[in-house]
């Protein structure tokens, strides 16, 4: 499943909108969600971000759901763990296994954590899907974020897409060779995929370092400063 975030960030109705406003709105609502313990605010933030991404920026629903897929999986796993293993008080549901059950406090904690995760990730999705990386890095530079952090962010952003492209290429190659027909071949193919991906990642990192050295990298990567209309 290939997902080009960079293409979406450059091709939506909010890509040329004032980048400072988008950053302030996304970061401000995210911080408010984390600080304020308010379930209603979490739901409002999630709905508002969904309206801005889907209705205003006109990002497709499929792309938005793809972006939220991985956070959803981790949020569900985390909340299930909180639901059954945290909380005090009388059980409202007993699994019958070693005293594991659900209490009212654990239920409230799981719901609050789930909604807060969704609200924060929706803010991140709004910023990521509507703002090109050059704009975001420029905002970080303006607020005096140390250059080393900006360079690391840029290199990580570039490396993630290389990593995903390699993963997609190897996955398709295995699929065309019927590597995922049965359970046995699937496990074998997945093992080979991750082992090859690890070595490919090391090779790409060495290539990246060589390319930086050949361009006389001195600890600073010039970042393009986009000139936009800032509507």
N, C-alpha and C positions, 0 to 999 in steps of 0.2 A: 504494500500500500504506500505509494509514493505521494508525498504531500509537500508542495513547494510553498512554504510560508513566505519566502522572499518575493515570489511572483505575486501572491495575493496582497502583500503589503504595498506593492507598487501599483496595483491595479484594482483600486476600489474608490469609492466616491469621497473618502476622507483622506486619501493619501497626500493630497496637496493642502489639506487644512492645517491651520496653525499648529505646529508640532508642540509648542510649549503648552498650549491649552490641553491637548490630548494627554501629555505626560502628567500635567497637574491634576487633571480629572481622574486618570487611572490610578496614580500613586496616592492621591488624596483619599479617594474612596477605599482603596485597599488598606491604608493606614487606619482610617475610621472603622473599617470592618474588624480589624485586628484589635483595636483598642476598646471599642464599645461592645459590650456583651449584650447584643440586641438581635434576636432572631428575625424580627420584622425588618430591620435594616439590612440584614444579610440577603433576605429574599428580594427586597426592593433593589439592591445593588445588582444582584444577578439578573433580574428582569430588565433593569435599565441598560446594563451592558449588552444584553442580548438584543434589545431594540436598536441600540446604536450600531452594533455589528451587522445584524441581519437586515434591519429596516432602513437605516441611514447610509451605512457604508456599502450595503448591498453585497456583502459576502455571502456565498451560498451556504445553505443550511448544512450540506454535506461536509463542506470544509470546516465549518465551525464545530460540528460534532467530531470530526477527525482530530481537531486540535484538543478537544476536551476528553478524548478517549483514554489516554494514559493517566491524566489526573483523576478521572473517574474511577479507574481500577484501583489506584493507590488509596484514594479516599474511601472507597468501599471496604478494602482490606483493613485499613486503619480503624474505621468506625465499627466494623465487626469485632475487632480486637477490643476496642473500648467497651462495646456493648456487653461482652461476655466476661471480661476479666477486670473491669473497673467498676467502681460504684459501691456504695454501702447501703445498708437498710434491708428491708424485707423483700424477698424475691417475688416478682410478679410473673416470672416464668422460670421453671426449673427443668433443665435438660435431662436430669437424672444421671449425669456423668460427673463424678468426683466433685459434686457440689457446685458445678458451673451453672450459672443461670443469669437472668436479667433482672436488675433492680430498677426502680424508678429513676434513681440518680444516674445510673449507667445509661439508661435510655435517653434521658435528657442530654447527657454529655455527648452521646453518639450523634444525636440529631443536631445539636449545636455545632459540633465539629464538622459534620458533613456540610451543613449550610454555609459555614464560614469558609471552608475550603472551596466550595463552589463559587462563592462571592469573590474571593481573592483570585481564583483562576479565571473567572470571567473578566475581571479588571485586567489581568495579564493578557488574556486573549484579545481584548479590545485594543490594547497598546501594541501587541505583536502583529495582529492582522491588519491594522490600519496605518501603522507607522513604519517606514523603512528603517533599516538598521543604521543608516547614515544619520538620520534625524535623531535617533535615540542617543547615539554616541556623541553627536554634537551637543545635545542637552546635557549629557554627563560632563562634557568638557567645559560648558558654560558655568555649571555649578561647582567647578573646581574639584571634580573627582580626580584623584591621582592618575597620571598618565599610564602607569603600569597596569592599573585595573582596567582602563579602557582598552589597552592593547590586548590584555588577556581575554577580555570579553569578545573583541573582534576575532582573535584567533580561535577561540572556542566556537563562536558562531560559524566560522568558516569550516572548522573541523567537523562539526556536527553534521553539516550537509554532505561533506565528503564521506563520512561514516555511513550515513543513511543511503547514499548513492551506491556505495560498495555493498551494503547489505541487500539492497534491492536487486542489484546485478547478480550477486551470488545466489540469492533466493530464486530468481527467475531461471538461472542456469540449472539449478537442481530440479526445479519444477518441470522443465522441459525434458529432463532425463528420468522422469517418473520417480523422483527421490522421495515423494510424500504419498506413495500409493498405500502402503500398509503401515501398521504401527511400528514394526521393526525398522523398516526403511526410513520412517519419519524420525525416529530417535537417532538413527545413524546420521541422517542428513543434518539434523539440528546440531549434533555434536561436531560434525565437520564444519558446519557453517560458522559456529562461534569460535572454533579454534582457528580457522582460516581468517576470520574477521579480526581476531586479536593480532595475528602476525601482519595482516594488511595494515592495521592501525599503526603498528610500530614502524612499518616501512613508510607510510605516509607522513608520520611525524618526523622521521629522519629526512625525508625529501623536503618537507616544509622548512626544517632548520637549515638545510643546505641552500634553499632558495633565499632565505632571509640573510644568510651569511654572504651569499653572492651579491646581494644588493646593499652590502655594507650596513646591515642593521645595527643601530647603536642604542637600542632600547626605546625607540619611539617610532610609531607607525603613523605617518600623516593620514588624517581622516578627511575625506572630501566633505566640504561644507556646502550643502545644497542651498541654492538660491531659489526659494519658492515664493509664491505670491502671498502666502500667509493670510488666507482669506479670513 
